[in-house]
Amino acid sequence: MRKPNFMVAISAAMLVSILFIGNMAGTAATVPSTVELPDKLPKAEPPVVVTTLGQSPGALMVRMLCNSVKLKCDEKDLLTAEELLAASKKKDTAYKTLIITMGTSLKGMGAAGIDIESEVKRVQAVIDTARKLGILIIGAQIEGPSRRVDEYDEKSIRTVTPQSDLLIIRKDINKDGYFSNTAKEKHIPIVFITQAMDLTHVLKVLFSL
């Protein structure tokens, strides 16, 4: 059963509050056992933009977690290929890293007046443009099993996963081996995390923070 969007948003806010306290205490100096890193990782650079395929709160969570480690991240839930191309023409907005969160929210898509098919079309165009611009594409699913429950989630996941340069995945949604198998088949490095807060440790490694 899906979590209501407002509950996920509250959870995201609580998550970052807890994380902020931890960072203030000087924690997160090393990667914890809850994070599984591959032998080789691509180098990620700012500026960073995050979008979502499915309008779930995952992109919001990514932005908040980026902010918590002082990594500027623009959240553009309805990012278009045209916007990405226009941004590339200006030095301050020429994104070098694109994060796409996977998992859908019917409420979120309804509020935006879109459906899963239009979302797939939009994000596919964004991916194609990012590839042409040499932008690093990170596919992320940090919300866990609540965003892998139906065919809409699978469309989101199966569009982004095989086209990513790096995957960051909650370990508890890989029980069927889809993510690890796809990563192996496509030679995509994959990072497994146990909880959303683990993303901060991954960001520090990826961006040398």
Phi and psi in degrees as a GROMACS rama.xvg file:
@    title "Ramachandran Plot"
@    xaxis  label "Phi"
@    yaxis  label "Psi"
@TYPE xy
-73.4432  147.437  ARG-2
-77.4817  139.1  LYS-3
-59.6503  147.449  PRO-4
-56.7122  -40.1925  ASN-5
-66.3513  -31.8866  PHE-6
-69.0298  -38.9211  MET-7
-67.4692  -39.0333  VAL-8
-63.339  -41.4351  ALA-9
-63.1899  -43.2107  ILE-10
-60.5971  -39.3517  SER-11
-63.5464  -43.0503  ALA-12
-64.2519  -43.1159  ALA-13
-63.9783  -39.8912  MET-14
-59.2451  -47.8166  LEU-15
-70.5883  -31.9033  VAL-16
-62.882  -44.5297  SER-17
-63.2686  -42.0121  ILE-18
-63.5283  -40.5541  LEU-19
-60.1376  -42.6551  PHE-20
-62.0158  -42.155  ILE-21
-62.8149  -42.3162  GLY-22
-66.6929  -37.7042  ASN-23
-63.7131  -29.2753  MET-24
-83.3057  -1.74278  ALA-25
87.0937  22.2453  GLY-26
-84.6346  -176.495  THR-27
67.0473  28.6443  ALA-28
-73.5388  -27.669  ALA-29
-128.849  163.367  THR-30
-77.3206  124.833  VAL-31
-77.4514  170.592  PRO-32
-68.8688  -13.0156  SER-33
-78.4327  -4.17868  THR-34
-115.357  129.829  VAL-35
-111.912  111.681  GLU-36
-98.8927  145.243  LEU-37
-76.4825  171.581  PRO-38
-64.8617  -36.5996  ASP-39
-127.264  136.769  LYS-40
-123.694  143.027  LEU-41
-69.7871  154.874  PRO-42
-83.7224  125.717  LYS-43
-104.684  143.278  ALA-44
-134.425  149.024  GLU-45
-77.6921  165.412  PRO-46
-69.1605  153.423  PRO-47
-119.1  140.232  VAL-48
-129.959  140.389  VAL-49
-121.771  136.717  VAL-50
-133.158  175.626  THR-51
-129.907  140.491  THR-52
-103.025  93.0186  LEU-53
131.444  -5.65248  GLY-54
59.3427  33.2113  GLN-55
-85.1481  168.777  SER-56
-74.2202  5.61069  PRO-57
-56.7918  -40.4933  GLY-58
-64.8396  -39.4248  ALA-59
-60.8421  -44.0708  LEU-60
-62.1654  -42.3628  MET-61
-61.2404  -46.3707  VAL-62
-60.6689  -43.9177  ARG-63
-64.2253  -39.5577  MET-64
-70.8505  -35.9997  LEU-65
-61.5661  -46.2019  CYS-66
-60.1582  -34.0967  ASN-67
-67.4418  -21.5802  SER-68
-108.82  19.0162  VAL-69
61.7557  35.6474  LYS-70
-107.833  112.846  LEU-71
-66.6784  130.554  LYS-72
-141.195  122.593  CYS-73
-86.9703  128.475  ASP-74
-98.6115  118.907  GLU-75
-130.697  91.0559  LYS-76
-63.0907  -27.0011  ASP-77
-116.651  33.4873  LEU-78
-52.1556  133.834  LEU-79
-111.341  162.494  THR-80
-61.1467  -37.3409  ALA-81
-64.5133  -40.8667  GLU-82
-65.9349  -39.9057  GLU-83
-64.5778  -41.6549  LEU-84
-65.9403  -43.336  LEU-85
-62.7344  -40.398  ALA-86
-63.2677  -31.3397  ALA-87
-68.3092  -16.3699  SER-88
-85.8072  -6.89187  LYS-89
-118.621  133.126  LYS-90
-57.0831  -43.0535  LYS-91
-73.0925  -19.7471  ASP-92
-119.014  10.939  THR-93
-76.5142  92.8106  ALA-94
-63.8991  137.966  TYR-95
-108.644  -16.5958  LYS-96
-134.215  129.965  THR-97
-117.035  123.805  LEU-98
-108.096  127.92  ILE-99
-117.279  117.655  ILE-100
-87.9005  143.925  THR-101
-108.847  152.132  MET-102
113.339  144.829  GLY-103
-118.945  157.184  THR-104
-130.42  114.771  SER-105
-61.9965  -36.9031  LEU-106
-65.2181  -43.1159  LYS-107
-64.8071  -43.4255  GLY-108
-67.0339  -38.7295  MET-109
-62.6717  -42.106  GLY-110
-64.0032  -32.0144  ALA-111
-86.2914  -5.75309  ALA-112
71.4602  33.8532  GLY-113
-131.465  169.38  ILE-114
-127.298  178.035  ASP-115
-64.6091  -34.5785  ILE-116
-65.752  -42.7515  GLU-117
-69.3669  -31.5664  SER-118
-65.3  -45.4553  GLU-119
-61.0215  -43.4987  VAL-120
-62.368  -44.473  LYS-121
-61.5906  -50.1166  ARG-122
-69.7132  -34.3017  VAL-123
-61.2861  -41.1026  GLN-124
-65.1303  -38.1764  ALA-125
-63.7158  -44.5082  VAL-126
-61.5897  -45.4389  ILE-127
-60.3386  -41.8361  ASP-128
-69.6244  -42.358  THR-129
-59.7222  -40.0934  ALA-130
-62.2579  -44.1003  ARG-131
-64.8142  -32.5416  LYS-132
-86.2236  -4.18869  LEU-133
74.8469  26.4932  GLY-134
-84.4254  135.225  ILE-135
-68.5173  128.945  LEU-136
-108.367  118.527  ILE-137
-111.338  121.278  ILE-138
-93.982  127.937  GLY-139
-132.482  135.5  ALA-140
-130.239  99.6606  GLN-141
-112.446  1.51717  ILE-142
-90.4325  -14.9924  GLU-143
85.9236  -161.54  GLY-144
-58.1476  -25.9129  PRO-145
-65.5183  -14.8689  SER-146
-112.96  24.7744  ARG-147
-142.673  70.4276  ARG-148
-126.726  -13.2702  VAL-149
-149.873  -176.603  ASP-150
-67.8388  -24.8189  GLU-151
-69.6691  -44.0404  TYR-152
-59.9631  -42.1849  ASP-153
-64.868  -37.2229  GLU-154
-62.819  -42.6428  LYS-155
-61.2013  -50.8524  SER-156
-62.6677  -45.9096  ILE-157
-80.0112  -9.87705  ARG-158
-82.1452  -45.1832  THR-159
-83.466  -44.2837  VAL-160
-51.9694  -55.9239  THR-161
-72.1844  -9.08011  PRO-162
-105.536  7.33701  GLN-163
-86.968  153.281  SER-164
-88.4274  -21.1097  ASP-165
-152.616  142.337  LEU-166
-116.272  137.306  LEU-167
-124.407  112.022  ILE-168
-131.435  136.32  ILE-169
-65.5102  126.372  ARG-170
-60.3546  -31.2861  LYS-171
-75.5377  -0.475787  ASP-172
-106.727  8.5276  ILE-173
-105.402  24.0866  ASN-174
-63.637  -28.1261  LYS-175
-88.715  -1.45011  ASP-176
77.5204  8.06041  GLY-177
-59.1005  -48.2836  TYR-178
-67.7548  -46.4061  PHE-179
-66.0184  -38.8038  SER-180
-67.7849  -42.3113  ASN-181
-65.8808  -41.3726  THR-182
-60.4211  -41.9745  ALA-183
-66.742  -44.7762  LYS-184
-65.1123  -39.3506  GLU-185
-96.3474  1.49097  LYS-186
58.0042  47.163  HIS-187
-105.273  123.761  ILE-188
-63.2542  140.273  PRO-189
-130.213  134.723  ILE-190
-109.063  128.528  VAL-191
-103.757  133.697  PHE-192
-121.683  158.566  ILE-193
-94.4895  -34.1568  THR-194
-144.328  161.639  GLN-195
-57.4563  -37.4834  ALA-196
-61.1929  -22.9944  MET-197
-61.8376  -20.5823  ASP-198
-58.2772  -31.1267  LEU-199
-61.9162  -39.6774  THR-200
-65.3877  -39.8518  HIS-201
-65.2928  -43.2931  VAL-202
-60.6053  -40.5786  LEU-203
-62.7744  -38.0822  LYS-204
-71.7212  -48.1662  VAL-205
-61.8615  -41.755  LEU-206
-102.293  9.58583  PHE-207
51.6275  50.2916  SER-208
